[in-house]
Amino acid sequence: MTGDDILLDTEEAMEKSTEYLLHEFASLRTGKASPALVDNLDVSAYGTTMKLKQLALITTPEPRLIVIQPFDASVTRDIEKAISESKLGINPAVEGKLIRLPIPELSEERRKDLVKAARHMAEEARVRVRGSRRTGIDQVKKLEKEGKITEDDRRHLEEEIQKLTDKYVKQIDSHLEMKEVDIMKV
């Protein structure tokens, strides 16, 4: 493994941490309807657990309404149960084969709770990025110990890893800021 390989692996790990954060943010409920709120909801159907997006078409015909159309009508009750038991706080309304999810206006207290949750998710992402930095630096030190790179190379690589860390932490902070604005917007 070379210093460039280490940099690439480290950046890839940091990028995945940031992408995962965005995926997590998508599941946070803001004041408007989004299929991402329920896409990855686990539904017990056909004797196994499946993601909702595998079982139904999810649309948002109105800003405050999610409509779920199961591909197979026999799983409608299973989907309703999964939504009711989820932490979304949304009551599904079943109309024949359709399930409607009216998205209620968020209270100020609920918005503040969601901001706290978003900050927690962002901090977890920062921790993952810093963990990637630690792994990268450990690999660089190992290369130096094995005599594959010089002390100057090690210092240079550590600086590059720190630049990557700063870049991804800044991205995480920026995503958090945008999410907070989105959550607090009435």
One Martini backbone bead per residue (centre of mass of N, CA, C, O) as a GRO file, in nm:
protein
  186
    1MET     BB    1   0.098   0.036   0.022
    2THR     BB    2   0.041   0.366  -0.037
    3GLY     BB    3  -0.008   0.693   0.024
    4ASP     BB    4  -0.231   0.724  -0.193
    5ASP     BB    5  -0.411   0.494  -0.095
    6ILE     BB    6  -0.466   0.613   0.181
    7LEU     BB    7  -0.599   0.873   0.085
    8LEU     BB    8  -0.829   0.737  -0.072
    9ASP     BB    9  -0.950   0.570   0.159
   10THR     BB   10  -1.002   0.807   0.349
   11GLU     BB   11  -1.186   0.971   0.163
   12GLU     BB   12  -1.398   0.753   0.119
   13ALA     BB   13  -1.483   0.726   0.417
   14MET     BB   14  -1.567   1.024   0.452
   15GLU     BB   15  -1.780   1.030   0.229
   16LYS     BB   16  -1.962   0.811   0.348
   17SER     BB   17  -2.031   0.964   0.606
   18THR     BB   18  -2.172   1.199   0.461
   19GLU     BB   19  -2.383   1.035   0.303
   20TYR     BB   20  -2.517   0.909   0.552
   21LEU     BB   21  -2.614   1.171   0.672
   22LEU     BB   22  -2.806   1.245   0.440
   23HIS     BB   23  -2.979   0.995   0.478
   24GLU     BB   24  -3.064   1.062   0.768
   25PHE     BB   25  -3.191   1.343   0.709
   26ALA     BB   26  -3.423   1.238   0.523
   27SER     BB   27  -3.576   1.103   0.784
   28LEU     BB   28  -3.632   1.382   0.873
   29ARG     BB   29  -3.889   1.569   0.980
   30THR     BB   30  -4.053   1.807   0.828
   31GLY     BB   31  -4.314   2.010   0.707
   32LYS     BB   32  -4.272   1.819   0.459
   33ALA     BB   33  -4.326   1.605   0.214
   34SER     BB   34  -4.144   1.281   0.185
   35PRO     BB   35  -4.046   0.977   0.075
   36ALA     BB   36  -3.792   0.951   0.271
   37LEU     BB   37  -3.951   0.903   0.536
   38VAL     BB   38  -4.051   0.586   0.426
   39ASP     BB   39  -3.872   0.416   0.235
   40ASN     BB   40  -3.695   0.258   0.492
   41LEU     BB   41  -3.920   0.108   0.604
   42ASP     BB   42  -3.999  -0.157   0.799
   43VAL     BB   43  -4.168  -0.453   0.667
   44SER     BB   44  -4.386  -0.711   0.752
   45ALA     BB   45  -4.368  -0.945   0.480
   46TYR     BB   46  -4.385  -1.257   0.365
   47GLY     BB   47  -4.206  -1.352   0.626
   48THR     BB   48  -4.053  -1.069   0.612
   49THR     BB   49  -3.821  -0.801   0.573
   50MET     BB   50  -3.906  -0.487   0.423
   51LYS     BB   51  -3.901  -0.227   0.225
   52LEU     BB   52  -4.132  -0.007   0.128
   53LYS     BB   53  -4.017   0.049  -0.168
   54GLN     BB   54  -4.069  -0.269  -0.242
   55LEU     BB   55  -4.408  -0.253  -0.192
   56ALA     BB   56  -4.433   0.059  -0.301
   57LEU     BB   57  -4.577   0.352  -0.403
   58ILE     BB   58  -4.432   0.683  -0.355
   59THR     BB   59  -4.610   0.989  -0.298
   60THR     BB   60  -4.649   1.370  -0.346
   61PRO     BB   61  -4.926   1.552  -0.429
   62GLU     BB   62  -4.868   1.713  -0.165
   63PRO     BB   63  -4.697   1.894   0.075
   64ARG     BB   64  -4.889   1.720   0.318
   65LEU     BB   65  -4.867   1.438   0.136
   66ILE     BB   66  -4.866   1.083   0.151
   67VAL     BB   67  -4.872   0.822  -0.097
   68ILE     BB   68  -4.958   0.471  -0.075
   69GLN     BB   69  -4.902   0.202  -0.322
   70PRO     BB   70  -4.949  -0.107  -0.327
   71PHE     BB   71  -4.875  -0.375  -0.531
   72ASP     BB   72  -5.012  -0.543  -0.291
   73ALA     BB   73  -5.302  -0.553  -0.110
   74SER     BB   74  -5.209  -0.764   0.122
   75VAL     BB   75  -4.995  -0.532   0.258
   76THR     BB   76  -5.147  -0.290   0.379
   77ARG     BB   77  -5.155  -0.364   0.685
   78ASP     BB   78  -4.848  -0.389   0.722
   79ILE     BB   79  -4.785  -0.095   0.653
   80GLU     BB   80  -4.962   0.039   0.864
   81LYS     BB   81  -4.819  -0.089   1.107
   82ALA     BB   82  -4.532   0.024   1.053
   83ILE     BB   83  -4.613   0.322   1.075
   84SER     BB   84  -4.741   0.318   1.360
   85GLU     BB   85  -4.460   0.194   1.496
   86SER     BB   86  -4.317   0.427   1.430
   87LYS     BB   87  -4.136   0.747   1.490
   88LEU     BB   88  -4.311   0.962   1.317
   89GLY     BB   89  -4.610   1.051   1.409
   90ILE     BB   90  -4.807   0.906   1.196
   91ASN     BB   91  -5.138   0.865   1.073
   92PRO     BB   92  -5.279   0.629   0.896
   93ALA     BB   93  -5.495   0.624   0.597
   94VAL     BB   94  -5.721   0.390   0.487
   95GLU     BB   95  -5.816   0.353   0.125
   96GLY     BB   96  -5.825   0.063   0.057
   97LYS     BB   97  -5.524   0.056  -0.127
   98LEU     BB   98  -5.468   0.320   0.017
   99ILE     BB   99  -5.221   0.535   0.177
  100ARG     BB  100  -5.248   0.805   0.400
  101LEU     BB  101  -5.011   1.081   0.492
  102PRO     BB  102  -5.053   1.322   0.705
  103ILE     BB  103  -4.868   1.617   0.755
  104PRO     BB  104  -4.808   1.773   1.025
  105GLU     BB  105  -4.757   2.032   1.196
  106LEU     BB  106  -4.494   2.162   1.364
  107SER     BB  107  -4.386   2.214   1.658
  108GLU     BB  108  -4.157   2.385   1.829
  109GLU     BB  109  -4.063   2.147   2.004
  110ARG     BB  110  -4.024   1.943   1.771
  111ARG     BB  111  -3.815   2.107   1.617
  112LYS     BB  112  -3.601   2.105   1.843
  113ASP     BB  113  -3.572   1.797   1.850
  114LEU     BB  114  -3.477   1.769   1.554
  115VAL     BB  115  -3.223   1.940   1.583
  116LYS     BB  116  -3.091   1.759   1.792
  117ALA     BB  117  -3.083   1.509   1.611
  118ALA     BB  118  -2.910   1.637   1.388
  119ARG     BB  119  -2.665   1.701   1.568
  120HIS     BB  120  -2.609   1.408   1.644
  121MET     BB  121  -2.562   1.302   1.358
  122ALA     BB  122  -2.326   1.494   1.296
  123GLU     BB  123  -2.140   1.397   1.522
  124GLU     BB  124  -2.118   1.107   1.423
  125ALA     BB  125  -1.986   1.186   1.154
  126ARG     BB  126  -1.736   1.321   1.275
  127VAL     BB  127  -1.634   1.069   1.418
  128ARG     BB  128  -1.597   0.902   1.160
  129VAL     BB  129  -1.390   1.093   1.031
  130ARG     BB  130  -1.182   1.077   1.264
  131GLY     BB  131  -1.144   0.773   1.237
  132SER     BB  132  -1.027   0.786   0.951
  133ARG     BB  133  -0.786   0.953   1.027
  134ARG     BB  134  -0.658   0.757   1.225
  135THR     BB  135  -0.622   0.526   1.027
  136GLY     BB  136  -0.445   0.677   0.822
  137ILE     BB  137  -0.215   0.754   1.019
  138ASP     BB  138  -0.144   0.467   1.103
  139GLN     BB  139  -0.061   0.372   0.817
  140VAL     BB  140   0.165   0.578   0.777
  141LYS     BB  141   0.338   0.491   1.021
  142LYS     BB  142   0.381   0.203   0.919
  143LEU     BB  143   0.535   0.277   0.663
  144GLU     BB  144   0.768   0.413   0.808
  145LYS     BB  145   0.853   0.169   0.982
  146GLU     BB  146   0.905  -0.009   0.708
  147GLY     BB  147   1.058   0.204   0.504
  148LYS     BB  148   0.863   0.323   0.258
  149ILE     BB  149   0.891   0.602   0.408
  150THR     BB  150   0.948   0.909   0.502
  151GLU     BB  151   0.918   1.156   0.729
  152ASP     BB  152   0.822   1.368   0.523
  153ASP     BB  153   0.598   1.196   0.402
  154ARG     BB  154   0.438   1.160   0.658
  155ARG     BB  155   0.381   1.457   0.710
  156HIS     BB  156   0.238   1.511   0.444
  157LEU     BB  157   0.012   1.300   0.477
  158GLU     BB  158  -0.102   1.413   0.742
  159GLU     BB  159  -0.183   1.684   0.620
  160GLU     BB  160  -0.377   1.571   0.408
  161ILE     BB  161  -0.566   1.430   0.608
  162GLN     BB  162  -0.641   1.692   0.758
  163LYS     BB  163  -0.769   1.832   0.514
  164LEU     BB  164  -0.991   1.625   0.474
  165THR     BB  165  -1.117   1.653   0.749
  166ASP     BB  166  -1.192   1.952   0.727
  167LYS     BB  167  -1.367   1.927   0.475
  168TYR     BB  168  -1.584   1.721   0.595
  169VAL     BB  169  -1.665   1.881   0.845
  170LYS     BB  170  -1.765   2.125   0.686
  171GLN     BB  171  -1.986   1.975   0.533
  172ILE     BB  172  -2.145   1.883   0.777
  173ASP     BB  173  -2.203   2.167   0.887
  174SER     BB  174  -2.355   2.262   0.635
  175HIS     BB  175  -2.580   2.048   0.637
  176LEU     BB  176  -2.684   2.118   0.918
  177GLU     BB  177  -2.764   2.408   0.866
  178MET     BB  178  -2.974   2.344   0.645
  179LYS     BB  179  -3.151   2.157   0.820
  180GLU     BB  180  -3.225   2.359   1.038
  181VAL     BB  181  -3.370   2.555   0.852
  182ASP     BB  182  -3.577   2.349   0.747
  183ILE     BB  183  -3.705   2.281   1.024
  184MET     BB  184  -3.770   2.591   1.122
  185LYS     BB  185  -3.951   2.618   0.892
  186VAL     BB  186  -4.299   2.732   0.856
   0.00000   0.00000   0.00000
